[in-house]
């Protein structure tokens, strides 16, 4: 094998190793992005669940207030009828 052939082989091996390193970096980056997307999706789901719970609680409180006001109105009506 001539010096020129050895240099070509060495360059080819170096290029191949560089390609492997780049591919490994791309795979690691893709996994990182996938993990971030998964985390964002989980965060979004938890926020939606929290929003639903808060809406339900708000609706329940509004219903309680409305019921109390209706009861108060009924008492006022009864008291007015007694006069």
N, CA, C and O atoms as a GROMACS GRO file, in nm:
protein
  332
    1UNK      N    1   0.085  -0.117   0.000
    1UNK     CA    2   0.000   0.000   0.000
    1UNK      C    3   0.090   0.124   0.000
    1UNK      O    4   0.182   0.136   0.081
    2UNK      N    5   0.061   0.212  -0.091
    2UNK     CA    6   0.144   0.332  -0.104
    2UNK      C    7   0.105   0.434   0.003
    2UNK      O    8   0.001   0.423   0.068
    3UNK      N    9   0.190   0.530   0.018
    3UNK     CA   10   0.165   0.637   0.114
    3UNK      C   11   0.035   0.709   0.079
    3UNK      O   12  -0.044   0.743   0.168
    4UNK      N   13   0.013   0.732  -0.049
    4UNK     CA   14  -0.108   0.801  -0.094
    4UNK      C   15  -0.233   0.719  -0.057
    4UNK      O   16  -0.332   0.776  -0.011
    5UNK      N   17  -0.230   0.588  -0.075
    5UNK     CA   18  -0.343   0.501  -0.041
    5UNK      C   19  -0.366   0.500   0.109
    5UNK      O   20  -0.481   0.500   0.154
    6UNK      N   21  -0.259   0.497   0.187
    6UNK     CA   22  -0.272   0.500   0.333
    6UNK      C   23  -0.336   0.631   0.380
    6UNK      O   24  -0.420   0.631   0.469
    7UNK      N   25  -0.295   0.742   0.318
    7UNK     CA   26  -0.353   0.871   0.354
    7UNK      C   27  -0.501   0.875   0.319
    7UNK      O   28  -0.583   0.925   0.397
    8UNK      N   29  -0.537   0.822   0.201
    8UNK     CA   30  -0.678   0.817   0.161
    8UNK      C   31  -0.759   0.732   0.258
    8UNK      O   32  -0.870   0.770   0.297
    9UNK      N   33  -0.704   0.618   0.299
    9UNK     CA   34  -0.772   0.530   0.394
    9UNK      C   35  -0.788   0.600   0.528
    9UNK      O   36  -0.894   0.593   0.590
   10UNK      N   37  -0.683   0.669   0.573
   10UNK     CA   38  -0.689   0.740   0.701
   10UNK      C   39  -0.795   0.850   0.694
   10UNK      O   40  -0.871   0.868   0.789
   11UNK      N   41  -0.800   0.922   0.584
   11UNK     CA   42  -0.900   1.029   0.567
   11UNK      C   43  -1.040   0.970   0.566
   11UNK      O   44  -1.131   1.025   0.627
   12UNK      N   45  -1.057   0.859   0.498
   12UNK     CA   46  -1.188   0.793   0.492
   12UNK      C   47  -1.232   0.747   0.631
   12UNK      O   48  -1.348   0.763   0.668
   13UNK      N   49  -1.142   0.691   0.707
   13UNK     CA   50  -1.173   0.646   0.843
   13UNK      C   51  -1.209   0.767   0.930
   13UNK      O   52  -1.304   0.762   1.008
   14UNK      N   53  -1.133   0.875   0.918
   14UNK     CA   54  -1.162   0.995   0.995
   14UNK      C   55  -1.300   1.052   0.958
   14UNK      O   56  -1.376   1.095   1.045
   15UNK      N   57  -1.330   1.052   0.829
   15UNK     CA   58  -1.462   1.099   0.784
   15UNK      C   59  -1.574   1.011   0.839
   15UNK      O   60  -1.678   1.060   0.882
   16UNK      N   61  -1.549   0.880   0.838
   16UNK     CA   62  -1.648   0.787   0.891
   16UNK      C   63  -1.668   0.810   1.041
   16UNK      O   64  -1.782   0.812   1.088
   17UNK      N   65  -1.560   0.826   1.115
   17UNK     CA   66  -1.571   0.853   1.258
   17UNK      C   67  -1.643   0.985   1.284
   17UNK      O   68  -1.725   0.994   1.376
   18UNK      N   69  -1.614   1.085   1.206
   18UNK     CA   70  -1.683   1.214   1.219
   18UNK      C   71  -1.832   1.197   1.194
   18UNK      O   72  -1.914   1.254   1.265
   19UNK      N   73  -1.866   1.119   1.093
   19UNK     CA   74  -2.008   1.095   1.062
   19UNK      C   75  -2.077   1.023   1.178
   19UNK      O   76  -2.192   1.054   1.211
   20UNK      N   77  -2.007   0.928   1.239
   20UNK     CA   78  -2.064   0.855   1.353
   20UNK      C   79  -2.086   0.949   1.471
   20UNK      O   80  -2.189   0.944   1.537
   21UNK      N   81  -1.988   1.036   1.496
   21UNK     CA   82  -2.001   1.132   1.606
   21UNK      C   83  -2.117   1.228   1.579
   21UNK      O   84  -2.195   1.259   1.670
   22UNK      N   85  -2.127   1.276   1.457
   22UNK     CA   86  -2.237   1.367   1.421
   22UNK      C   87  -2.372   1.296   1.435
   22UNK      O   88  -2.467   1.352   1.489
   23UNK      N   89  -2.379   1.173   1.388
   23UNK     CA   90  -2.503   1.096   1.400
   23UNK      C   91  -2.540   1.075   1.546
   23UNK      O   92  -2.657   1.087   1.584
   24UNK      N   93  -2.442   1.045   1.627
   24UNK     CA   94  -2.468   1.028   1.771
   24UNK      C   95  -2.519   1.157   1.833
   24UNK      O   96  -2.611   1.155   1.914
   25UNK      N   97  -2.460   1.269   1.793
   25UNK     CA   98  -2.506   1.398   1.843
   25UNK      C   99  -2.648   1.428   1.800
   25UNK      O  100  -2.728   1.480   1.878
   26UNK      N  101  -2.680   1.396   1.676
   26UNK     CA  102  -2.816   1.418   1.626
   26UNK      C  103  -2.917   1.330   1.699
   26UNK      O  104  -3.027   1.374   1.730
   27UNK      N  105  -2.879   1.207   1.726
   27UNK     CA  106  -2.968   1.117   1.800
   27UNK      C  107  -2.990   1.170   1.942
   27UNK      O  108  -3.103   1.170   1.991
   28UNK      N  109  -2.884   1.214   2.006
   28UNK     CA  110  -2.897   1.270   2.141
   28UNK      C  111  -2.985   1.395   2.140
   28UNK      O  112  -3.068   1.415   2.229
   29UNK      N  113  -2.965   1.479   2.039
   29UNK     CA  114  -3.046   1.601   2.027
   29UNK      C  115  -3.194   1.566   2.005
   29UNK      O  116  -3.282   1.627   2.066
   30UNK      N  117  -3.219   1.469   1.918
   30UNK     CA  118  -3.358   1.427   1.891
   30UNK      C  119  -3.423   1.371   2.017
   30UNK      O  120  -3.540   1.400   2.045
   31UNK      N  121  -3.349   1.292   2.093
   31UNK     CA  122  -3.403   1.239   2.219
   31UNK      C  123  -3.432   1.351   2.317
   31UNK      O  124  -3.534   1.348   2.387
   32UNK      N  125  -3.345   1.448   2.322
   32UNK     CA  126  -3.365   1.564   2.410
   32UNK      C  127  -3.491   1.640   2.370
   32UNK      O  128  -3.572   1.677   2.455
   33UNK      N  129  -3.508   1.663   2.241
   33UNK     CA  130  -3.628   1.735   2.193
   33UNK      C  131  -3.753   1.653   2.223
   33UNK      O  132  -3.856   1.709   2.262
   34UNK      N  133  -3.744   1.523   2.204
   34UNK     CA  134  -3.859   1.436   2.232
   34UNK      C  135  -3.898   1.444   2.380
   34UNK      O  136  -4.016   1.450   2.414
   35UNK      N  137  -3.797   1.444   2.466
   35UNK     CA  138  -3.824   1.455   2.610
   35UNK      C  139  -3.888   1.589   2.643
   35UNK      O  140  -3.978   1.596   2.726
   36UNK      N  141  -3.841   1.694   2.579
   36UNK     CA  142  -3.898   1.827   2.604
   36UNK      C  143  -4.041   1.835   2.556
   36UNK      O  144  -4.126   1.893   2.623
   37UNK      N  145  -4.069   1.777   2.440
   37UNK     CA  146  -4.205   1.777   2.387
   37UNK      C  147  -4.297   1.699   2.481
   37UNK      O  148  -4.408   1.742   2.511
   38UNK      N  149  -4.249   1.584   2.528
   38UNK     CA  150  -4.328   1.503   2.621
   38UNK      C  151  -4.355   1.582   2.749
   38UNK      O  152  -4.467   1.581   2.800
   39UNK      N  153  -4.253   1.648   2.800
   39UNK     CA  154  -4.270   1.727   2.923
   39UNK      C  155  -4.369   1.840   2.900
   39UNK      O  156  -4.452   1.868   2.987
   40UNK      N  157  -4.361   1.906   2.785
   40UNK     CA  158  -4.455   2.014   2.755
   40UNK      C  159  -4.598   1.962   2.742
   40UNK      O  160  -4.692   2.027   2.787
   41UNK      N  161  -4.613   1.845   2.680
   41UNK     CA  162  -4.746   1.786   2.667
   41UNK      C  163  -4.803   1.750   2.805
   41UNK      O  164  -4.921   1.773   2.831
   42UNK      N  165  -4.720   1.695   2.892
   42UNK     CA  166  -4.765   1.662   3.027
   42UNK      C  167  -4.802   1.788   3.105
   42UNK      O  168  -4.901   1.790   3.177
   43UNK      N  169  -4.722   1.894   3.089
   43UNK     CA  170  -4.751   2.020   3.155
   43UNK      C  171  -4.884   2.076   3.105
   43UNK      O  172  -4.966   2.125   3.183
   44UNK      N  173  -4.905   2.069   2.974
   44UNK     CA  174  -5.030   2.119   2.915
   44UNK      C  175  -5.149   2.041   2.970
   44UNK      O  176  -5.251   2.101   3.005
   45UNK      N  177  -5.138   1.909   2.978
   45UNK     CA  178  -5.247   1.828   3.032
   45UNK      C  179  -5.275   1.862   3.178
   45UNK      O  180  -5.391   1.870   3.219
   46UNK      N  181  -5.169   1.882   3.256
   46UNK     CA  182  -5.190   1.914   3.398
   46UNK      C  183  -5.252   2.053   3.412
   46UNK      O  184  -5.335   2.074   3.501
   47UNK      N  185  -5.213   2.148   3.326
   47UNK     CA  186  -5.274   2.281   3.330
   47UNK      C  187  -5.421   2.274   3.292
   47UNK      O  188  -5.504   2.341   3.353
   48UNK      N  189  -5.454   2.194   3.191
   48UNK     CA  190  -5.594   2.179   3.150
   48UNK      C  191  -5.676   2.116   3.263
   48UNK      O  192  -5.789   2.158   3.288
   49UNK      N  193  -5.620   2.017   3.331
   49UNK     CA  194  -5.690   1.955   3.444
   49UNK      C  195  -5.710   2.055   3.556
   49UNK      O  196  -5.816   2.060   3.617
   50UNK      N  197  -5.608   2.135   3.584
   50UNK     CA  198  -5.618   2.238   3.688
   50UNK      C  199  -5.725   2.340   3.650
   50UNK      O  200  -5.806   2.380   3.735
   51UNK      N  201  -5.726   2.382   3.524
   51UNK     CA  202  -5.828   2.477   3.478
   51UNK      C  203  -5.969   2.419   3.494
   51UNK      O  204  -6.060   2.490   3.536
   52UNK      N  205  -5.986   2.291   3.460
   52UNK     CA  206  -6.117   2.228   3.476
   52UNK      C  207  -6.159   2.225   3.622
   52UNK      O  208  -6.274   2.256   3.654
   53UNK      N  209  -6.066   2.188   3.710
   53UNK     CA  210  -6.099   2.184   3.854
   53UNK      C  211  -6.136   2.323   3.905
   53UNK      O  212  -6.231   2.338   3.982
   54UNK      N  213  -6.061   2.424   3.861
   54UNK     CA  214  -6.090   2.560   3.905
   54UNK      C  215  -6.226   2.606   3.851
   54UNK      O  216  -6.301   2.673   3.922
   55UNK      N  217  -6.258   2.572   3.727
   55UNK     CA  218  -6.388   2.606   3.671
   55UNK      C  219  -6.501   2.536   3.747
   55UNK      O  220  -6.604   2.597   3.777
   56UNK      N  221  -6.481   2.409   3.778
   56UNK     CA  222  -6.582   2.335   3.854
   56UNK      C  223  -6.603   2.397   3.991
   56UNK      O  224  -6.717   2.411   4.037
   57UNK      N  225  -6.494   2.433   4.058
   57UNK     CA  226  -6.503   2.495   4.190
   57UNK      C  227  -6.574   2.630   4.181
   57UNK      O  228  -6.657   2.663   4.265
   58UNK      N  229  -6.540   2.707   4.079
   58UNK     CA  230  -6.603   2.838   4.060
   58UNK      C  231  -6.753   2.821   4.034
   58UNK      O  232  -6.834   2.895   4.090
   59UNK      N  233  -6.788   2.725   3.950
   59UNK     CA  234  -6.930   2.699   3.922
   59UNK      C  235  -7.003   2.654   4.048
   59UNK      O  236  -7.116   2.695   4.072
   60UNK      N  237  -6.939   2.570   4.127
   60UNK     CA  238  -7.001   2.522   4.251
   60UNK      C  239  -7.025   2.640   4.346
   60UNK      O  240  -7.132   2.650   4.407
   61UNK      N  241  -6.927   2.727   4.359
   61UNK     CA  242  -6.943   2.845   4.446
   61UNK      C  243  -7.053   2.936   4.395
   61UNK      O  244  -7.133   2.988   4.474
   62UNK      N  245  -7.058   2.956   4.264
   62UNK     CA  246  -7.164   3.040   4.208
   62UNK      C  247  -7.301   2.979   4.235
   62UNK      O  248  -7.396   3.051   4.267
   63UNK      N  249  -7.311   2.848   4.221
   63UNK     CA  250  -7.438   2.780   4.250
   63UNK      C  251  -7.476   2.797   4.396
   63UNK      O  252  -7.593   2.820   4.428
   64UNK      N  253  -7.378   2.787   4.487
   64UNK     CA  254  -7.406   2.806   4.629
   64UNK      C  255  -7.453   2.948   4.657
   64UNK      O  256  -7.548   2.968   4.734
   65UNK      N  257  -7.390   3.045   4.598
   65UNK     CA  258  -7.427   3.186   4.617
   65UNK      C  259  -7.568   3.210   4.562
   65UNK      O  260  -7.650   3.276   4.627
   66UNK      N  261  -7.596   3.156   4.445
   66UNK     CA  262  -7.729   3.172   4.385
   66UNK      C  263  -7.836   3.108   4.473
   66UNK      O  264  -7.944   3.165   4.493
   67UNK      N  265  -7.807   2.989   4.524
   67UNK     CA  266  -7.903   2.921   4.612
   67UNK      C  267  -7.926   3.002   4.740
   67UNK      O  268  -8.039   3.014   4.787
   68UNK      N  269  -7.818   3.058   4.795
   68UNK     CA  270  -7.831   3.139   4.917
   68UNK      C  271  -7.912   3.265   4.889
   68UNK      O  272  -7.995   3.306   4.971
   69UNK      N  273  -7.890   3.327   4.774
   69UNK     CA  274  -7.966   3.446   4.739
   69UNK      C  275  -8.114   3.413   4.718
   69UNK      O  276  -8.201   3.490   4.760
   70UNK      N  277  -8.143   3.302   4.655
   70UNK     CA  278  -8.282   3.260   4.636
   70UNK      C  279  -8.349   3.235   4.770
   70UNK      O  280  -8.463   3.275   4.794
   71UNK      N  281  -8.276   3.168   4.859
   71UNK     CA  282  -8.330   3.142   4.993
   71UNK      C  283  -8.355   3.273   5.066
   71UNK      O  284  -8.459   3.289   5.130
   72UNK      N  285  -8.262   3.365   5.057
   72UNK     CA  286  -8.278   3.496   5.120
   72UNK      C  287  -8.399   3.569   5.061
   72UNK      O  288  -8.478   3.630   5.134
   73UNK      N  289  -8.413   3.562   4.929
   73UNK     CA  290  -8.530   3.624   4.864
   73UNK      C  291  -8.660   3.564   4.912
   73UNK      O  292  -8.758   3.636   4.933
   74UNK      N  293  -8.662   3.432   4.929
   74UNK     CA  294  -8.783   3.366   4.980
   74UNK      C  295  -8.814   3.412   5.121
   74UNK      O  296  -8.930   3.436   5.153
   75UNK      N  297  -8.713   3.424   5.205
   75UNK     CA  298  -8.733   3.470   5.342
   75UNK      C  299  -8.786   3.613   5.344
   75UNK      O  300  -8.875   3.646   5.422
   76UNK      N  301  -8.731   3.697   5.257
   76UNK     CA  302  -8.777   3.836   5.250
   76UNK      C  303  -8.923   3.840   5.204
   76UNK      O  304  -9.003   3.916   5.258
   77UNK      N  305  -8.956   3.756   5.105
   77UNK     CA  306  -9.094   3.751   5.058
   77UNK      C  307  -9.188   3.706   5.170
   77UNK      O  308  -9.296   3.763   5.186
   78UNK      N  309  -9.149   3.606   5.247
   78UNK     CA  310  -9.232   3.557   5.358
   78UNK      C  311  -9.247   3.664   5.464
   78UNK      O  312  -9.355   3.684   5.520
   79UNK      N  313  -9.137   3.732   5.493
   79UNK     CA  314  -9.142   3.837   5.595
   79UNK      C  315  -9.232   3.951   5.548
   79UNK      O  316  -9.306   4.008   5.628
   80UNK      N  317  -9.227   3.984   5.423
   80UNK     CA  318  -9.312   4.091   5.368
   80UNK      C  319  -9.458   4.052   5.370
   80UNK      O  320  -9.544   4.138   5.386
   81UNK      N  321  -9.488   3.925   5.355
   81UNK     CA  322  -9.626   3.878   5.357
   81UNK      C  323  -9.686   3.878   5.496
   81UNK      O  324  -9.808   3.878   5.510
   82UNK      N  325  -9.604   3.876   5.598
   82UNK     CA  326  -9.652   3.871   5.736
   82UNK      C  327  -9.697   4.008   5.785
   82UNK      O  328  -9.770   4.015   5.884
   83UNK      N  329  -9.658   4.112   5.722
   83UNK     CA  330  -9.687   4.247   5.771
   83UNK      C  331  -9.829   4.280   5.760
   83UNK      O  332  -9.869   4.390   5.797
   0.00000   0.00000   0.00000
